[in-house]
Amino acid sequence: MVILKRQFLKLFSISVLTLLTSYFAYNANAQQRILKIVVPLTPGTTPDLIARALGPSLSQRLDINYTVDNRAGASSMIGMSYVAKSNDSNTLMVIPATTVTLPFLYKNIDFDVINGFTPITQVTSTSFLLVVGPQVGVKNLSEFIAWTKNNKNLFYASPGNGTHHHLSMELLKQVTGAEIEHVAYKGSAPAFNDFLSSQIPAMFMPIQVAVPLGQAGKLKIIGGTLKERHPNFPDIPSLHELGAKDFNVDPWYSIWGPPNLSKSMVDSYRNAIIASLNEPSIKESFLKQGLIIKTSTPTELVSLTRAESALWSRVIGLTNIKAE
């Protein structure tokens, strides 16, 4: 009887030890797992702001630590290439819609901008505004078009080739016949500075930046790039309704994963992202940035991306835009 009792206690001790070992091993593994949110642009850009707003909520909902990994350079290609080659399922990437233009601007890209990643969901939409300096004597789109045709050597600014600021104006020129030449700056700050100092008379500017400057009398707003009016700024007309027929530029942002993510992982990420986007603090944060929360299924995201690619392929082909 004593021997049986000792054997029972030994087996019980081994079982408890096994369970404790498994428990601590699981928790150690959980602590080691990190959700890496890759942003292929510098801190302070809109994709970076989106990643940092969503990070804490996703971490809590998915029970995993997180980090925002800014891998900027080569027009987003460094960060995107990193994700395209990753086999870490604990990786997400936040990118702007303009990444679809990369194959039209650069040669020898080592990843497919659409098929090289796993689509998760669109997260936001926004609008850019056509603005002119306060010294420019135009009040609406028709006057802007006439002004560009009646004056020589007019220029508009953008933060660089292939940006939404640049492509929006080139599309507007194709749609309306406006005549104005491009000056590409190396980043938003120098482009905005020269515009605000009246060295450059016109440009497209993010809505959350342009509205306060317009209210301060530092620029005049002509219209927005979305086909419909921005819901948060209903007093600003769209360029489409002002006469630029079918003009629609939607600077949207989306989240993707590395290739070959399982459906269960995609569903888990997407559900957590959508739940996070419904949090009041995140809604308020995005509102301040002029961002409209807008989600999609993975299939819808791919369709949206293909349509975006077709649009800019056409615009770039007609204007012969080259990479800087």
KAHUGI-V332893 format. One record per residue. RES is the residue in three letters. SS is DSSP state (A for helix, B for strand, O for the rest). OMEGA is omega in radians with two decimals (NA if undefined). Layout:
BEGIN
res | ss | omega
RES | SS | OMEGA
RES | SS | OMEGA
END
This chain:
BEGIN
res | ss | omega
MET | O | 3.13
VAL | A | 3.14
ILE | A | 3.13
LEU | A | -3.14
LYS | A | 3.13
ARG | A | 3.12
GLN | A | 3.13
PHE | A | -3.13
LEU | A | 3.12
LYS | A | 3.12
LEU | A | 3.13
PHE | A | -3.14
SER | A | 3.13
ILE | A | 3.14
SER | A | -3.14
VAL | A | 3.14
LEU | A | 3.11
THR | A | 3.13
LEU | A | -3.14
LEU | A | 3.12
THR | A | 3.13
SER | A | -3.11
TYR | A | -3.10
PHE | A | 3.10
ALA | A | 3.13
TYR | A | -3.10
ASN | A | 3.07
ALA | A | 3.12
ASN | A | 3.13
ALA | A | 3.13
GLN | A | -3.13
GLN | A | -3.13
ARG | O | -3.14
ILE | B | 3.03
LEU | B | -3.13
LYS | B | 3.11
ILE | B | -3.07
VAL | B | 3.03
VAL | B | -3.08
PRO | O | 3.14
LEU | O | -3.06
THR | O | 3.03
PRO | O | 3.13
GLY | O | 3.06
THR | O | -3.10
THR | A | 3.09
PRO | A | 3.10
ASP | A | 3.12
LEU | A | 3.11
ILE | A | -3.12
ALA | A | -3.09
ARG | A | 3.07
ALA | A | -3.08
LEU | A | -3.01
GLY | A | -3.10
PRO | A | -3.14
SER | A | 3.11
LEU | A | 3.12
SER | A | -3.14
GLN | A | -3.08
ARG | A | -3.10
LEU | A | 3.13
ASP | O | -3.12
ILE | O | 3.04
ASN | B | -3.12
TYR | B | 2.99
THR | B | 3.01
VAL | B | -3.04
ASP | B | 3.11
ASN | B | 3.10
ARG | O | -3.06
ALA | O | 3.05
GLY | O | 3.11
ALA | O | 3.09
SER | O | 3.10
SER | O | -3.01
MET | A | 3.13
ILE | A | -3.14
GLY | A | -3.13
MET | A | 3.10
SER | A | 3.12
TYR | A | -3.12
VAL | A | -3.13
ALA | A | -3.12
LYS | O | -3.08
SER | O | 2.99
ASN | O | 3.13
ASP | O | -3.11
SER | O | 3.10
ASN | O | -3.09
THR | B | 3.02
LEU | B | -3.14
MET | B | 3.09
VAL | B | -3.08
ILE | B | 3.03
PRO | B | -3.11
ALA | A | -3.04
THR | A | 3.10
THR | A | 3.12
VAL | A | -3.12
THR | A | -3.03
LEU | A | -3.13
PRO | A | -3.14
PHE | A | -3.07
LEU | A | -3.05
TYR | O | 3.08
LYS | O | 3.02
ASN | O | 3.01
ILE | O | -3.03
ASP | O | 3.06
PHE | O | 3.09
ASP | O | -3.02
VAL | O | 3.12
ILE | O | -3.04
ASN | O | -3.10
GLY | O | -3.09
PHE | O | 3.05
THR | B | -3.14
PRO | B | 3.08
ILE | B | 3.13
THR | B | 2.86
GLN | B | 3.12
VAL | B | -3.11
THR | B | 3.00
SER | B | 3.07
THR | O | 3.13
SER | O | 2.95
PHE | B | 3.14
LEU | B | 2.97
LEU | B | -3.10
VAL | B | 3.05
VAL | B | 3.11
GLY | O | -3.12
PRO | O | -3.13
GLN | O | -3.11
VAL | O | -3.03
GLY | O | 3.07
VAL | O | -3.10
LYS | O | -3.08
ASN | O | -3.04
LEU | A | -3.11
SER | A | 3.09
GLU | A | 3.10
PHE | A | -3.14
ILE | A | 3.13
ALA | A | 3.12
TRP | A | -3.14
THR | A | -3.12
LYS | A | -3.06
ASN | A | -3.13
ASN | O | 3.14
LYS | O | 3.05
ASN | O | 3.03
LEU | O | -3.08
PHE | B | 3.00
TYR | B | -3.07
ALA | B | 2.95
SER | B | 3.11
PRO | O | 3.11
GLY | O | 3.13
ASN | O | 3.08
GLY | O | 3.08
THR | O | 3.10
HIS | A | 3.13
HIS | A | -3.11
HIS | A | -3.06
LEU | A | 3.13
SER | A | -3.13
MET | A | 3.14
GLU | A | 3.08
LEU | A | 3.12
LEU | A | 3.10
LYS | A | 3.14
GLN | A | -3.09
VAL | A | -2.99
THR | A | -3.07
GLY | O | 3.09
ALA | O | -3.08
GLU | O | -3.13
ILE | O | -3.01
GLU | B | -3.04
HIS | B | 2.94
VAL | B | -3.11
ALA | B | 3.08
TYR | O | 3.10
LYS | O | 3.13
GLY | O | -3.09
SER | A | -3.03
ALA | A | 3.14
PRO | A | 3.11
ALA | A | 3.13
PHE | A | -3.10
ASN | A | 3.14
ASP | A | 3.07
PHE | A | -3.08
LEU | A | 3.08
SER | O | 3.06
SER | O | 3.05
GLN | O | 3.07
ILE | O | -2.98
PRO | O | -3.02
ALA | B | 3.03
MET | B | 2.92
PHE | B | -3.04
MET | B | 3.09
PRO | B | -3.00
ILE | A | -3.10
GLN | A | 3.08
VAL | A | -3.03
ALA | A | -3.04
VAL | A | 3.11
PRO | A | 3.12
LEU | A | 3.07
GLY | A | 3.12
GLN | A | 3.13
ALA | O | 3.11
GLY | O | -3.10
LYS | O | 3.07
LEU | O | 3.06
LYS | B | -3.12
ILE | B | 3.10
ILE | B | -3.13
GLY | B | -3.07
GLY | B | -3.05
THR | O | 3.11
LEU | O | -3.14
LYS | O | 3.05
GLU | O | 3.11
ARG | O | 3.08
HIS | O | -3.06
PRO | O | 3.14
ASN | O | -3.14
PHE | O | -3.01
PRO | O | -3.14
ASP | O | -3.11
ILE | O | -3.12
PRO | O | 3.04
SER | B | 3.10
LEU | O | 3.09
HIS | O | -3.10
GLU | O | 3.10
LEU | O | 3.06
GLY | O | 3.09
ALA | O | -2.97
LYS | O | 3.09
ASP | O | 3.07
PHE | O | -3.12
ASN | O | 3.06
VAL | O | -3.08
ASP | O | 3.12
PRO | O | -3.08
TRP | O | -3.13
TYR | B | -3.04
SER | B | 3.14
ILE | B | -3.13
TRP | B | 3.04
GLY | B | 3.07
PRO | O | -3.10
PRO | O | 2.99
ASN | O | 2.99
LEU | O | 3.13
SER | O | 3.12
LYS | A | -3.13
SER | A | 3.10
MET | A | 3.12
VAL | A | -3.14
ASP | A | -3.14
SER | A | 3.12
TYR | A | -3.07
ARG | A | 3.13
ASN | A | -3.14
ALA | A | 3.13
ILE | A | -3.12
ILE | A | 3.10
ALA | A | 3.13
SER | A | -3.13
LEU | A | 3.13
ASN | O | 3.11
GLU | O | -3.09
PRO | A | -3.10
SER | A | 3.13
ILE | A | 3.07
LYS | A | -3.13
GLU | A | 3.12
SER | A | -3.13
PHE | A | 3.12
LEU | A | 3.13
LYS | A | 3.14
GLN | O | -3.14
GLY | O | -3.07
LEU | O | 3.07
ILE | B | 3.11
ILE | B | -3.11
LYS | O | -3.10
THR | O | -3.11
SER | O | 2.93
THR | O | 3.06
PRO | A | 3.14
THR | A | 3.11
GLU | A | 3.13
LEU | A | 3.11
VAL | A | 3.12
SER | A | 3.11
LEU | A | -3.13
THR | A | 3.12
ARG | A | 3.11
ALA | A | 3.10
GLU | A | 3.13
SER | A | 3.14
ALA | A | -3.13
LEU | A | -3.04
TRP | A | 3.03
SER | A | -3.13
ARG | A | -3.10
VAL | A | -3.13
ILE | A | 3.12
GLY | A | -3.12
LEU | A | -3.06
THR | A | 3.13
ASN | O | 3.12
ILE | O | 3.11
LYS | O | 3.06
ALA | O | -3.14
GLU | O | NA
END
